[in-house]
C-alpha cells in the first residue's frame, strides 16, 4: 500500500465532502437525474471524505 501524505488526505477529503454538496444540489435542480445509485453515492462520499479528512488532520498533527 502506498502511504498517502496527510495534506493530500485532507485535500481529497475536502473534495469528497464538496462533491457530497454538489451532487444533491444538481439533483434538486434537475440537472442530473436522481437515481438510487447516485443517491447512495451522494450519501456515502461525504461521510468517507469527512473520515479521510479527520484521519489526515490527525496524522498531520502527530507528525508535528
C-alpha positions in Angstrom: 0.0 0.0 0.0 1.3 3.4 -0.9 1.4 5.8 2.1 -0.5 9.0 1.5 0.7 12.3 2.7 -1.6 13.9 5.4 -2.0 17.1 3.3 -3.2 15.0 0.4 -5.6 13.1 2.6 -7.1 16.4 3.8 -7.4 17.7 0.3 -9.0 14.5 -1.0 -11.4 14.5 1.9 -12.4 18.1 1.2 -13.1 17.3 -2.4 -15.2 14.3 -1.5 -17.2 16.4 1.0 -17.6 19.1 -1.6 -18.8 16.5 -4.1 -21.4 15.5 -1.5 -22.8 19.0 -1.5 -22.7 19.5 -5.3 -24.4 16.2 -6.2 -27.6 16.7 -4.2 -27.7 20.3 -5.4 -27.6 19.2 -9.1 -30.2 16.5 -8.4 -32.6 19.1 -6.8 -32.1 21.5 -9.7 -32.8 18.5 -12.0 -29.5 18.9 -13.9 -28.8 15.2 -13.3 -31.4 12.5 -12.8 -31.8 11.3 -9.2 -31.3 7.5 -9.2 -30.8 5.1 -6.3 -27.1 4.6 -7.0 -26.5 8.3 -7.3 -28.3 9.0 -4.1 -26.2 6.3 -2.3 -23.0 7.8 -3.7 -24.1 11.3 -2.7 -24.7 10.0 0.9 -21.6 7.9 1.3 -18.9 10.0 -0.4 -19.1 13.0 2.0 -19.0 10.6 5.0 -15.9 8.9 3.7 -14.4 12.3 2.9 -15.1 13.5 6.4 -13.3 10.5 7.9 -10.4 10.8 5.5 -10.0 14.5 6.4 -10.1 13.7 10.1 -7.5 10.9 9.7 -5.3 13.3 7.6 -5.6 16.0 10.2 -4.7 13.6 13.0 -1.7 12.3 11.0 -0.6 15.8 10.3 -0.7 16.9 14.0 1.0 13.6 15.0 3.9 14.4 12.7 4.5 17.9 14.0 
